[in-house]
């Protein structure tokens, strides 16, 4: 079952591949206007109002400030900008730096008249070999974490305006984006639980699998990202189908209990996770496209096209899958098996075949979620693990085993996580989401759209 995964990764990276060495810690960026580097500009880093370092952009527009892990405010000295240039958003950038990371900070520039011009959007890129940050650092090319509307698991290229309304709108959009890619993963997890009763802790690795397969097709084979993403979705569906056909289905036929299968899924997750680590390395990898894009403004927000396009794709897929569950023959069979497998089998439905289709659909949706996530923040060996608990929270909040509950729960989790930073520190936003989950379940144990069940 797993031979295809291991074979593809070995072919792409070689048996002797090993994780990359740890990168230096610090903040970096590149200043570009109209596709030309901007040199001689001073960037200063503060911690709790105290200056901890500064740098001047070089002839290529690059700057780097080495700082340890912590939370910093990064400010560009506009007085050092060349004549005719100004910052599009002068608010200091709030950045959280974790141990062993190099974070990119973006400062979109515009003409001093205030009218943005093409090419003045953020241009994140890796420093050349030998410069601070090394080759392909973690978080390569990611958007700035301005005003707390971004985080390592849901990085959205949104820059908030200086006013309260701008920040609220930016956080709302960021939460919707976060909720949409959570929903893609949560829908498959909820369908698998609904039809088989399995709480699959290896579902996060299906997310990573999709991102890795797209990376292989894009970077190794040289296909465009859109084509590579489609191939990754197909491979995710095949991988999900093979898992149920030759592994989970076999365990069910042997009468393996659900608790034992849940524990086995943890082992499968660990195995796949460390396979990805061994062959991909511990650093973040980037696709060859959509790392650098010009921004556009919508009201007080500055957006990047790749984020909006990804949201449209996710929304179309979620609507299509929902309509298929309601109106197609397979969708009705899936809902019948979810309600009562024995009754569905008695009515002539092939339950095993339905389970394999569900695993294929779940694998494809998880792969798409991984591709979208990787476009935002790069391909990482732990990316599935980072979102797994939030996916579980969304599924439980919406109602275990209910497809539409997974959609609702994902949007609630995504919005609450991002909007909560209006009142609580960004470091506590995941805690706040889990507190809301607990409170909702105390009032409604079956979840938002779940059904009451008699126990005993």
C-alpha atoms as one frame of an Amber mdcrd trajectory, in Angstrom:
protein
   0.000   0.000   0.000   2.734   2.453   0.959   5.247   1.224  -1.608   4.058
   3.753  -4.188   4.614   6.644  -1.774   8.073   5.506  -0.745   9.038   4.720
  -4.341   8.026   8.160  -5.649   9.892   9.979  -2.897  13.025   7.837  -3.267
  13.005   8.378  -7.021  12.721  12.132  -6.601  15.211  12.787  -3.818  17.528
   9.808  -3.779  18.110   7.265  -1.036  20.953   9.253   0.461  18.965  12.411
   1.076  19.038  13.806   4.593  17.435  16.685   6.447  18.945  20.088   5.905
  21.005  21.701   8.601  19.246  24.124  10.910  18.985  27.653   9.542  20.037
  30.829  11.331  17.383  32.728  13.229  16.348  36.156  12.108  14.117  38.446
  10.058  14.775  39.277   6.442  13.217  40.791   3.359  13.755  42.297  -0.058
  12.644  45.772  -1.112  11.518  46.051  -4.722   9.673  48.721  -6.677   8.646
  48.319 -10.326  10.771  45.146 -10.517  13.868  47.066  -9.426  15.689  46.532
  -6.084  15.679  49.415  -3.616  18.953  49.831  -1.742  20.100  51.977   1.149
  16.861  51.711   3.143  17.027  51.197   6.908  14.875  48.550   8.580  14.776
  48.431  12.391  13.574  45.622  14.661  12.066  46.357  18.091  11.115  44.107
  21.000   8.631  45.669  23.433   9.618  49.130  22.206  13.383  48.520  22.553
  15.540  48.437  19.448  17.276  45.059  19.096  18.790  45.376  15.635  18.732
  47.108  12.276  19.936  46.598   8.731  20.303  48.551   5.499  19.133  47.010
   2.230  21.983  46.095  -0.122  22.318  46.621  -3.875  19.863  43.759  -4.454
  17.339  45.261  -2.029  17.935  42.552   0.579  18.273  43.012   4.328  18.706
  40.640   7.253  18.566  41.208  11.035  19.714  38.246  13.186  17.493  37.930
  16.267  16.555  34.970  18.520  13.080  33.501  18.821  10.523  35.992  20.085
   7.900  38.529  19.070   9.121  41.648  17.301   7.934  44.835  15.670   9.645
  45.618  12.357   9.634  49.185  11.049  10.972  50.655   7.821  12.449  54.145
   8.071  10.538  55.986   5.343  13.007  58.883   5.473  15.634  56.588   3.935
  13.477  55.676   0.929  14.563  57.156  -2.420  12.686  60.215  -3.638   9.355
  59.337  -5.203   8.767  56.184  -3.133   6.586  55.625  -0.080   5.237  52.749
   1.966   1.788  51.514   1.034   1.121  50.716   4.691   3.357  52.431   7.248
   2.222  50.421  10.275   5.026  48.363  11.922   4.939  44.655  11.132   4.277
  42.387  14.119   6.242  39.160  13.666   6.511  36.018  15.760   9.797  34.170
  15.232  10.127  30.573  16.381  13.373  28.795  17.203  15.521  27.994  14.174
  13.445  30.046  11.744  14.070  32.837   9.280  10.952  34.943   8.657  10.321
  37.165   5.646   8.893  40.629   6.279   7.253  42.415   3.364   7.047  46.171
   2.863   4.924  46.927  -0.253   6.114  50.153  -1.884   4.280  52.659  -4.039
   4.858  55.992  -5.706   4.889  58.896  -3.299   1.725  60.220  -4.967  -0.086
  57.297  -3.301  -1.084  55.477  -6.481   0.148  51.873  -6.474   1.844  50.818
  -9.700   2.420  47.381 -11.202   5.397  45.628  -9.751   5.193  47.434  -6.439
   3.684  44.476  -4.625   5.651  42.307  -2.231   8.450  40.339  -3.778   9.538
  37.723  -1.268  12.429  35.566  -2.247  15.231  33.561  -0.697  18.606  35.148
  -0.099  21.375  33.977  -2.401  23.574  31.138  -1.231  26.017  32.361   1.368
  23.820  35.180   2.650  22.151  35.062   6.066  19.216  32.694   5.988  20.877
  30.165   3.693  19.302  28.227   0.866  15.538  27.760   1.050  14.888  28.796
   4.669  11.728  27.945   6.520   8.805  30.241   5.676  10.468  31.172   2.383
   8.404  33.716   0.539   5.589  33.925   3.040   3.501  36.998   3.705   4.052
  39.296   6.695   2.180  38.639   9.876   0.735  42.122  10.088  -1.457  43.057
  13.001  -1.871  39.433  13.987  -4.049  38.343  11.076  -1.682  35.568  10.086
  -0.160  32.561  11.737   2.027  29.670  10.819  -0.891  27.389  10.010  -3.039
  29.809   8.067  -0.809  32.317   6.413  -2.938  34.558   4.216  -1.506  37.362
   2.152  -3.648  40.105   3.674  -2.359  43.447   4.889  -4.758  45.289   7.155
  -5.384  48.989   6.969  -4.360  51.149   9.852  -7.928  51.566  11.111  -9.950
  49.179  13.233 -12.331  48.384  10.354  -9.426  47.450   8.092  -8.029  45.067
  10.650 -11.423  43.498  11.311 -12.025  42.903   7.585  -8.534  41.489   7.101
  -8.971  39.100  10.028 -12.411  38.069   8.783 -11.107  37.229   5.334  -8.101
  35.450   6.830 -10.466  33.387   8.995 -12.620  32.435   6.009  -9.533  31.350
   4.069  -8.326  29.346   7.059 -11.774  27.780   7.459 -12.015  26.795   3.790
  -8.841  24.750   3.704  -9.716  23.254   7.097 -13.102  22.317   5.614 -11.483
  20.465   2.706  -9.595  18.234   5.143 -12.420  18.029   7.687 -15.024  16.927
   5.132 -13.059  13.817   4.185 -12.324  12.994   7.830 -16.001  13.359   8.716
 -17.126  11.149   5.815 -14.680   8.397   6.814 -15.902   8.523  10.408 -19.531
   8.562   9.326 -19.263   5.465   7.119 -16.702   3.365   9.006 -16.672   4.787
  12.550 -12.879   5.186  12.363 -11.236   8.195  14.009  -8.332   8.426  11.567
  -5.297  10.136  13.100  -3.341   9.646   9.875  -5.668  11.971   7.956  -3.244
  14.851   8.418  -0.618  12.907   6.481  -3.022  12.792   3.520  -2.790  16.592
   3.562   1.014  16.399   3.533   0.877  13.699   0.841  -0.991  16.018  -1.526
   1.487  18.847  -0.987   4.480  16.523  -1.482   3.088  14.948  -4.667   2.405
  18.392  -6.132   5.951  19.407  -5.211   7.391  16.391  -7.005   5.335  17.038
 -10.123   6.133  20.759 -10.117   9.779  20.975  -9.015  11.156  17.580 -10.080
   9.126  16.872 -13.226   8.720  20.541 -14.149   4.944  20.696 -14.579   3.000
  23.912 -13.863   1.608  24.171 -10.346  -2.006  23.917 -11.526  -1.273  20.692
 -13.425   0.831  19.381 -10.537  -2.040  20.142  -8.161  -4.502  18.176 -10.293
  -2.093  15.228 -10.387  -1.694  15.438  -6.601  -5.477  15.351  -6.136  -5.753
  12.249  -8.341  -2.873  10.574  -6.492  -4.499  11.505  -3.174  -7.706   9.793
  -4.295  -5.772   6.711  -5.423  -3.802   6.625  -2.171  -7.003   6.840  -0.129
  -8.663   4.082  -2.173  -5.614   1.805  -1.835  -5.512   2.331   1.918  -9.054
   1.091   2.348  -8.788  -1.637  -0.279  -5.656  -3.297   1.092  -5.377  -2.154
   4.699  -8.386  -0.691   6.519 -10.887  -2.907   4.705  -8.758  -5.945   5.504
  -8.697  -4.963   9.190 -12.494  -4.576   9.218 -12.939  -8.037   7.708 -10.708
  -9.491  10.425 -13.002  -7.935  13.019 -10.460  -5.432  14.356 -12.126  -3.104
  16.854 -12.428   0.625  16.269 -10.177   1.477  19.231  -7.444  -0.787  17.895
  -7.833   0.712  14.416  -7.598   4.207  15.855  -4.304   3.304  17.550  -3.087
   1.744  14.308  -3.903   5.013  12.504  -1.563   6.823  14.915   1.198   4.403
  13.917   0.457   4.938  10.220   0.626   8.706  10.797   4.017   8.459  12.513
   5.407   6.215   9.789   4.324   8.512   6.942   5.376  11.641   8.824   8.943
  10.461   9.314   9.152   9.154   5.754   8.372  12.711   4.645  10.954  14.071
   7.100  13.693  11.699   5.957  13.337  12.381   2.255  12.061  15.985   2.246
  14.208  17.297   5.088  13.143  19.535   7.934  12.996  22.800   6.007  10.194
  24.353   4.018  10.084  23.805   0.254   8.436  26.098  -2.278   6.724  25.539
  -5.595   8.326  27.228  -8.599   5.293  29.464  -9.161   3.093  31.820  -7.131
   5.857  32.745  -4.678   6.112  36.273  -6.071   2.922  38.122  -6.997   1.812
  41.712  -7.225  -0.884  42.719  -4.775  -4.205  44.426  -5.364  -6.385  46.412
  -3.007  -9.947  45.727  -1.905 -11.061  48.531   0.356  -8.649  48.753   3.289
  -7.105  45.351   2.530  -4.234  44.414   0.241  -4.609  40.907  -1.187  -2.539
  38.540  -3.294  -4.261  36.828  -6.276  -3.128  33.307  -5.333  -5.051  33.475
  -2.046  -8.278  34.625  -3.682  -8.019  32.023  -6.467  -7.354  29.268  -3.916
 -10.447  30.342  -1.962 -12.613  30.236  -5.085 -11.333  26.754  -5.971 -11.929
  25.475  -2.428 -15.423  26.970  -2.333 -16.382  25.477  -5.717 -15.098  22.033
  -4.695 -16.908  22.117  -1.345 -20.191  23.154  -2.988 -19.784  20.467  -5.664
 -19.118  17.718  -3.105 -22.065  18.891  -0.990 -24.429  18.836  -3.967 -23.102
  15.392  -4.949 -23.881  14.074  -1.465 -27.429  15.392  -1.742 -28.428  14.553
  -5.291 -26.239  11.814  -6.817 -26.676   8.072  -6.492 -23.293   7.682  -4.820
 -24.064  10.529  -2.452 -27.300   8.904  -1.347 -25.489   5.581  -0.891 -22.837
   7.286   1.265 -25.512   8.888   3.429 -27.326   5.554   3.735 -24.160   3.757
   4.878 -23.451   6.599   7.300 -26.936   6.253   8.817 -26.888   2.440   9.124
 -24.344   0.170   7.375 -26.316  -2.988   8.108 -29.582  -1.541   6.791 -27.776
  -0.182   3.719 -26.290  -3.628   3.041 -29.710  -5.236   3.457 -31.125  -2.852
   0.843 -28.539  -3.955  -1.720 -25.811  -1.319  -1.270 -22.238  -2.597  -1.510
 -20.911  -1.145   1.739 -17.258  -1.985   1.041 -17.379  -0.236  -2.320 -18.970
   2.829  -0.732 -16.256   2.892   1.933 -13.552   2.839  -0.740 -15.211   5.690
  -2.615 -15.374   7.664   0.637 -11.673   7.061   1.277 -10.886   8.152  -2.296
 -12.944  11.332  -1.929 -11.384  12.028   1.477  -7.886  11.529   0.079  -8.576
  13.850  -2.860 -10.012  16.593  -0.628  -7.104  16.307   1.810  -4.631  16.487
  -1.086  -6.299  19.658  -2.375  -6.126  21.123   1.125  -2.404  20.318   1.220
  -1.751  21.965  -2.144  -3.542  25.160  -1.073  -1.723  25.171   2.259   1.633
  24.642   0.535   1.020  27.551  -1.849   0.531  29.740   1.243   3.417  28.542
   3.384   5.466  25.952   1.501   5.721  22.173   1.755   6.656  20.949   5.221
   6.943  17.467   6.603   4.777  18.395   9.610   2.146  20.465   7.833  -0.553
  17.807   8.252   0.177  17.411  11.950  -0.052  21.177  12.484  -3.653  21.308
  11.269  -4.849  17.873  12.433  -6.139  18.908  15.859  -7.894  21.922  14.372
  -9.513  19.645  11.774 -10.688  17.365  14.576 -12.001  20.393  16.454 -13.956
  21.472  13.373 -15.422  17.994  12.862 -16.454  17.616  16.515 -17.829  21.141
  16.673 -19.916  20.661  13.562 -21.067  17.183  14.537 -19.187  13.892  14.212
 -19.992  12.084  10.984 -22.001  14.924   9.426 -20.523  16.307   6.219 -22.256
  19.673   6.447 -21.348  19.915  10.120 -17.681  19.659   9.137 -18.109  22.637
   6.790 -19.851  24.756   9.416 -17.429  23.747  12.157 -14.406  24.586   9.984
 -15.660  28.082   9.211 -16.493  28.701  12.878 -13.036  27.538  13.977 -11.254
  29.554  11.278 -13.155  32.767  11.971 -12.881  32.510  15.726  -9.141  31.784
  15.653  -8.404  34.857  13.562 -10.942  37.277  15.049  -9.974  36.334  18.596
  -6.677  38.191  18.091  -8.695  41.420  18.330  -8.989  40.770  22.071  -6.363
  38.194  23.053  -2.657  37.763  22.188  -1.954  35.874  18.979  -0.163  33.140
  20.936  -3.470  32.224  22.649  -5.781  32.174  19.634  -5.751  28.361  19.264
  -6.467  28.021  22.964  -9.477  30.291  22.565 -10.823  28.170  19.717 -10.581
  25.007  21.801 -12.292  26.744  24.743 -15.191  27.646  22.432 -15.298  24.016
  21.301 -15.588  22.826  24.891 -18.292  25.375  25.727 -20.386  24.474  22.676
 -20.137  20.768  23.440 -21.199  21.372  27.048 -24.393  22.950  25.748 -24.854
  20.757  22.672 -22.811  17.528  22.993 -23.727  16.316  19.498 -22.217  19.401
  17.865 -23.855  22.133  15.830 -25.483  19.883  13.189 -25.155  16.524  14.921
 -28.085  14.407  16.025 -28.847  13.343  19.553 -28.176   9.667  20.201 -29.384
   7.486  23.027 -26.588   5.872  25.008 -27.318   2.725  26.986
